[in-house]
Amino acid sequence: MNLKDIRKNYTRETLSEKSLHDPFPLFEKWMEEAIEGRSNEPTAMMLSTVSQEHKPSSRIVLLKLLTSEGFHFFTNYSSRKGIEIRANSHVALLFFWPELEREVRIEGVAARSSKEISDQYFNQRPYESQISAIVSPQSQVVESRDALEQLWKDKQLSANGGKLERPEGWGGYFVQPTSFEFWQGRPNRLHDRILFLRNDQEWLVSRLAP
């Protein structure tokens, strides 16, 4: 397999550090453009965590809410990501929109979302997805696909279309950013990289070499 000659010259947009003071409006603008541009899974973000044994792991989760607290996603608190966040709350997020030749890297601290936010999101999920959140022992070994589907069917039958309550072990996390890096692809690998670092109540803005 010849990989060394696979390359793309990026030419779509530019990014300047001038007049940039707060990363949140820029992120919201880029997210809107990713959605309007029909990027594939625009809210998908890579979440990286580190275990108590200092071993990193990454997976894709979906951004479901952006608030003044930070970036919210939802999961089983006993999943691998939940266990690792409990051991080390420092995490990293990565958004990649290849259609726009852009990515955003975020580092920050994760904490559980409020019960109100978790309940609100759970109640907005499709009924079938609520059942999955209840029955799935996320990240645990299961006997088989058939056994997992049987758990789902059994719950569907017992629920009989009635209201489902959010399990205590399932809910949201929010990541409060300490840094943002906005990356815009440019020709000849001279990409734009703008870094925001949190300093007390303000953001320090600088340009990084590609």
ZIHURA-V675916 format. One record per residue. N is the residue number from 1. RES is the residue in one letter. PSI is psi in radians with two decimals (none if undefined). Layout:
n;res;psi
N;RES;PSI
N;RES;PSI
//
This chain:
n;res;psi
1;M;2.14
2;N;1.89
3;L;-0.37
4;K;-0.41
5;D;0.06
6;I;1.89
7;R;2.75
8;K;2.42
9;N;2.10
10;Y;2.26
11;T;0.08
12;R;-0.91
13;E;3.03
14;T;2.87
15;L;2.16
16;S;2.55
17;E;-0.20
18;K;2.39
19;S;0.25
20;L;2.12
21;H;-0.36
22;D;2.21
23;P;-0.39
24;F;-0.82
25;P;-0.65
26;L;-0.74
27;F;-0.78
28;E;-0.69
29;K;-0.79
30;W;-0.67
31;M;-0.75
32;E;-0.74
33;E;-0.58
34;A;-0.70
35;I;-0.82
36;E;-0.56
37;G;0.08
38;R;0.73
39;S;2.55
40;N;2.09
41;E;1.12
42;P;-0.44
43;T;0.03
44;A;2.36
45;M;2.47
46;M;2.21
47;L;2.13
48;S;2.29
49;T;2.92
50;V;2.31
51;S;3.05
52;Q;-0.42
53;E;0.21
54;H;0.49
55;K;2.16
56;P;2.68
57;S;2.61
58;S;2.65
59;R;2.84
60;I;2.25
61;V;2.98
62;L;2.30
63;L;2.14
64;K;-0.27
65;L;2.34
66;L;2.06
67;T;-3.12
68;S;-0.35
69;E;-0.60
70;G;-2.64
71;F;2.07
72;H;2.35
73;F;2.92
74;F;2.50
75;T;3.11
76;N;2.22
77;Y;-0.30
78;S;0.11
79;S;3.01
80;R;-0.76
81;K;-0.68
82;G;-0.73
83;I;-0.73
84;E;-0.63
85;I;-0.63
86;R;-0.60
87;A;-0.57
88;N;1.88
89;S;-0.08
90;H;2.16
91;V;2.98
92;A;2.53
93;L;2.59
94;L;2.13
95;F;2.37
96;F;2.08
97;W;1.48
98;P;-0.52
99;E;-0.49
100;L;0.02
101;E;0.81
102;R;2.63
103;E;2.74
104;V;2.19
105;R;2.31
106;I;2.33
107;E;2.53
108;G;-2.88
109;V;2.30
110;A;2.49
111;A;2.82
112;R;2.44
113;S;2.83
114;S;2.74
115;K;-0.59
116;E;-0.77
117;I;-0.76
118;S;-0.75
119;D;-0.78
120;Q;-0.78
121;Y;-0.76
122;F;-0.73
123;N;-0.34
124;Q;-0.25
125;R;2.63
126;P;2.57
127;Y;-0.74
128;E;-0.63
129;S;-0.56
130;Q;-0.75
131;I;-0.76
132;S;-0.72
133;A;-0.58
134;I;-0.76
135;V;-0.38
136;S;2.11
137;P;1.25
138;Q;2.34
139;S;-0.05
140;Q;2.67
141;V;2.33
142;V;2.73
143;E;-0.77
144;S;2.96
145;R;-0.72
146;D;-0.71
147;A;-0.68
148;L;-0.77
149;E;-0.55
150;Q;-0.66
151;L;-0.75
152;W;-0.80
153;K;-0.70
154;D;-0.73
155;K;-0.69
156;Q;-0.74
157;L;-0.78
158;S;-0.57
159;A;-0.62
160;N;0.66
161;G;0.04
162;G;2.96
163;K;2.38
164;L;2.45
165;E;2.50
166;R;2.27
167;P;2.55
168;E;-0.53
169;G;0.20
170;W;2.37
171;G;-2.78
172;G;2.77
173;Y;2.60
174;F;2.48
175;V;2.01
176;Q;1.98
177;P;2.49
178;T;-0.28
179;S;2.60
180;F;2.46
181;E;2.09
182;F;2.22
183;W;2.16
184;Q;2.12
185;G;2.42
186;R;2.85
187;P;2.66
188;N;0.45
189;R;0.28
190;L;1.12
191;H;2.69
192;D;2.24
193;R;1.97
194;I;2.17
195;L;2.31
196;F;2.17
197;L;2.29
198;R;2.25
199;N;1.71
200;D;-1.97
201;Q;0.16
202;E;2.90
203;W;2.29
204;L;2.27
205;V;2.34
206;S;2.84
207;R;2.41
208;L;2.57
209;A;2.54
210;P;none
//
